[in-house]
Amino acid sequence: MSKMFSTISRFPQNDPNAARVIERLRAIGGGQRSASAVAELTDISRAAAAQVRAEWPQLPLEARRYLVRQMVDLAEENVELNFSRILRVALADDDAEVRAVAVTGLWEDESNDCLDELLGMLDHEREPAVLEAIATGLGQFAYRASIGDLDDERTAQVRSTLMDLLHGDAPAWVRRRALESLAWFADDAEVTAEIAAAYESEDRELRVSALFGMGRNLDASWLPQILAELESDDPEFRYEAAKAAGELGDPQALDLLLNLLGDEDREVQTAAIGALGQIGGRVAVNVLRRLRGDKDPVVREAAEDALVQALYESDPLRPGV
């Protein structure tokens, strides 16, 4: 006890929470684990993060894996929790699983510092699971670039990095995630060509990612392919096509989406309902109002959410449903 006290007493006097953070980490490392204990590690200071960086490698591997998984789960359940600084410490972990989960958990950290760390990891990262997480994580920065919220140098870095991952020797699932993130670069002829080539390939999974990318790319020229896949025999293609149709928001997809409201695949069905909400218009609103009374609670909930969006799409100033 005296040794721990002497260590804690060296923390900066202006950051009393640093000692509490380290005490909590050590307790978790010793087996005292609970969601509430992990939740206490939200919003730590920079000074505390520096102490965590020194303490982190001393924690048992099982504790480090537990911490990053629990942080990701808790942040998904409660958007007010922010574990970004600890997760960024975990990016340098010796364990690939810890690194991959940490990258996944940074999905809300859109800071340039976070981007620079993710890009820096690729100088030495070789584990496919981590590469996949990074390829997915770069998508939020590709989106920032697409709306002009990222400087030219970083935009070029994100794009070239994703292209390298797409054409590298990593497993197919890594290349799929790179393609999906690249899709945010609309009006980019090379990206358009990559999506088209993936869609025409014989690799089923790559074709699924291409269809996903068509929706994210927001290029109306993809509409014929999306409409065709709404009638696919493969439920995964119908699902992605329904999502893509919603993203494009073209009323030409309405009739085919209406046909999917009774689809035998639940995910296809709810994707079609969501797409109606994104497209909006009188037909979509009337259908969604009817579905609010459906006996299936999943359909009712999906219709409620979609109706709010459909009414907004029809009249952004109109309150209520």
N, C-alpha and C positions, 0 to 999 in steps of 0.2 A: 504493500500500500504506500509506503514512504517513497519508493522509487517512482510510482505513478504520480504521486503528488509533486515530486520534484520536477518531473517532466512537464506536467501541466502548468506548474508555476512559471515556466519560461515562456508561455504564450504571451503575445502582446497585451499590455494592460488595456488598450483601447478596443479590444475585441474579446470580451469575456465569453462569447458564444463558442469561440474556437475550442476551448477546453471541453465544453459540453459535447461538441460534435465528436471529438476524439474519444471521449468517454463512451459515447453511444456506439461508435464503431467498434471499440474494443469489447463492449458488452455483446454486440451481435456476433463478433468474431469468436467470442467465448461460448456461444450457444444460446444467448438470451434473445430470441428472435420473435418479432411480431410486426404486423403491418403498421401499428401505431408507432413503434420504435423507429421504423424506417421513415415514416412520414415526418418525424421530427428533424430529419436531415434536409428538409426543403429550404431553398433560398439561403444557402450558407454564403458567408462573405468571402471575398478574395483571400483575406488572411487565413480564414479557416480552410479554404481550398488548398492553400500552400501546405498547411499542416497535414491535410488528408493525403496529399501527394507523397509525403514522406512516410505516412502511416500505412497507406494502402498495400504495399508489397508484403507487409508483415501479417496481414490477415490471411487466414486459411483460404485455400481455393474455394472450398464449398461455401464459405461465407461471402466471398467476392461474387460468386455466381448468384447466390441468393439475393444479395443486395441489388445487383443490376436488374435482375428479373423483377424483383418486388418494386423497384423504382419505376420501371416501365409500366407495370400493371397499375400501380397507384396513380401515376400521371394520366393514364388513359381514363381512369374512373373520375379523377378530380383535376380539372384543368388549372386549379389554383396552386397545385403542387409543382415545384420546379426543382429538379435534381440536376440541372444542366452542368453545374460546376463539378459535381462528383462524377457524373458520367463522362465528362471530358478527361478527368483523371484516369478513368478506367480504359480510355482509348489506348493507353500505353501498357496495358496489362500483358503479362506473358501468355495468358490463356486466350486462345482464339474465340472461344465461346463468350467469354466476358467482353472481349472487344466487339464482337458482332452485336451482342445485345445492347452494349453501350451506344453504338452507332444508331441502332434502331430507336433507342430512347431519346435521341437528340432531334427527333422529327419536328419539334417546335422551336428549336434554337436556330433562328435564321440569321444569326450574327455573322459578320465577315470573319471574326476570329474562329468560329466553329468551322466555317468553310475552309479556312486556311489549314486547320488541323486535319480535316478529312482529306484534303488534297495532299498534305504532307505525309499522311499514312501510306499513300500509294507508292512512295519512294522505296518502301521495304516490305509492304504487305503482300503475302502470297496465298493466304488461306482463303479458299473459295467462299466460305460463309461470310467472312468479313468483307470480301470484295463485293459480294451481292448486297450486303447491307449498305456499303458505301455507294454503290451504283444507284440504289433506291434513294438513299439520303440526299444525293446530289440533285435529285428531282426537285426538291423545294427551292434550290438555288437556280436551277434551270427555269423554274417558274418565275422567280424574282427577275431573272434576266429577260424573260419574255414580256414583262410589264415595265421594263426600263428601270428596275429598282436595284440593279447591280452594275458596278462600273465595268467599263469595256475590258479591262485587263482580266478581271475575274470571270467575266462572261466568256471570254475566249478560253480561259483555263478550264472552266466547267465543260464547255462544249468539246474541247479537244480531249479532255480526260475521258469523257463518256464515249467518244468515238474510239479512243484507244481500247477501252474496255469492251466495246462492241466487236472490235476486230482482233482482239487479243486471243491468247490461247487458253483463257479461263473457261470453265464449264459453261454449258449452254444456258443454265439458269442465270448466270452472271450477265451474259450478253443480253438476255431477255430484259433484265432490269435496266441495263444501260439504254436499250432501245426505248423502253417506256419513259425513261427520264428525258432522253433526247427529244421525244415527241413534243415537249413544251416549246421547242424552237420552231415556231410557226414561220411560214414564208421563207423557209430555208430549203433550197432546192436539194441539197445533199441529204438532209434529214428526210425530206419527202421521198427521195429515192430509196433510202434505207428502209423506210416503212413499207414501201411498195414491194421491195425485194423480199422482205421478210414475209409479207402476206402471200407472195407467189411461191415461197419455198415449200419443200415437202416436209418440213419440220412442223408438226402440229402445234407444239407449244410456242414456237416462234411465231406462228400465224396468229395464235391467240393474243400474244403480246402486240403484234402489229395492229390487230383490231382494237385493242385497248388504246394503243397509241393514236389511232385515227380519231377517237373521241377527244383525247387530250390535245391533239394537234389543231383541232377546230378548223379544219380545211373542208369547205363544202364539197370539194371534188371527191371526197371519200364516200359521199352519200350512197352511190350505187352499190358499193361493196357492203356497206352497213345494212342497207335494206335487204340485200340478198341473204346475209347471215342471220337476219331476224327469222328466216324460215329454215335455218340449218337443222339437220338431224341431230347435231351435237349440242347438248344443253349449254356447254361452256361457251360456245360461239354465240348462241342465242343470248346468253347473259351479257357477254361483252358488247354485242351489237346493240342490245337495249340500252346499256349504259352509254355507249357512244352516241346513239340516236338522241338521248337526252341531252348530252353535252352539245351536240350540234343544234338542237332546238328547232329542227325543220319539221313543219307540220306534215310533210309528205310521209313521215314515218308513222303517223297516227293509226291508220288502219291496221298495219302490221303489229303495232304495239297492242292494240285492242285485242287482237287475236291471241296475244300472249298472256292476257289476264287470267285465262284458265289453264295456263301451262302446267304440266304435271310436275315440273321442277319448281320448288318454292322460291329459290333464288332468282330464277328467270322471271317468275311472276312478280316478285317485289321490285325487281329492276325495271320491269315494264311500268309498274305503277309510279315509281320514282321518275321515270322518263316523261310520263304524262305531265307530272308536275313541272318539270323543266321546260317543256314545250308550251304549256299553257293554252289559252284559248277557250272558247265556249264549249266545244266538244269535250275537251279534257276536264274542264271544271265540272260539267254535268256528270261525267262518268265517275269522277272521284267523289263527288257528293253522294252518288249512289253506293259506292263502295264503302263509305263511312258506316253504312248500316249492315255490312256483311257479317255473317255469323262467325267468320274466322277472325279471331283477335289480331293475328299477324297482318291480315289484309286491312283490317280497320285502322290499325296504327300506321301502316304504310300510307294508306289513303289520306289520313289526317295530315301527316307531314307533307305529302305531295300537294294536297289541296292548298295549304298555306302558300307554297311556292307558286302554284298555278295562278292563284288569285293575284299574287304579287307580279307575276309575269304579265298578267292581263291588265293590271292597274296598280302600279307601285304605290299609289297614294291611298289605295283602298284598305282600310283596316278590317280585321276580323275575317271569319270564314262563313 
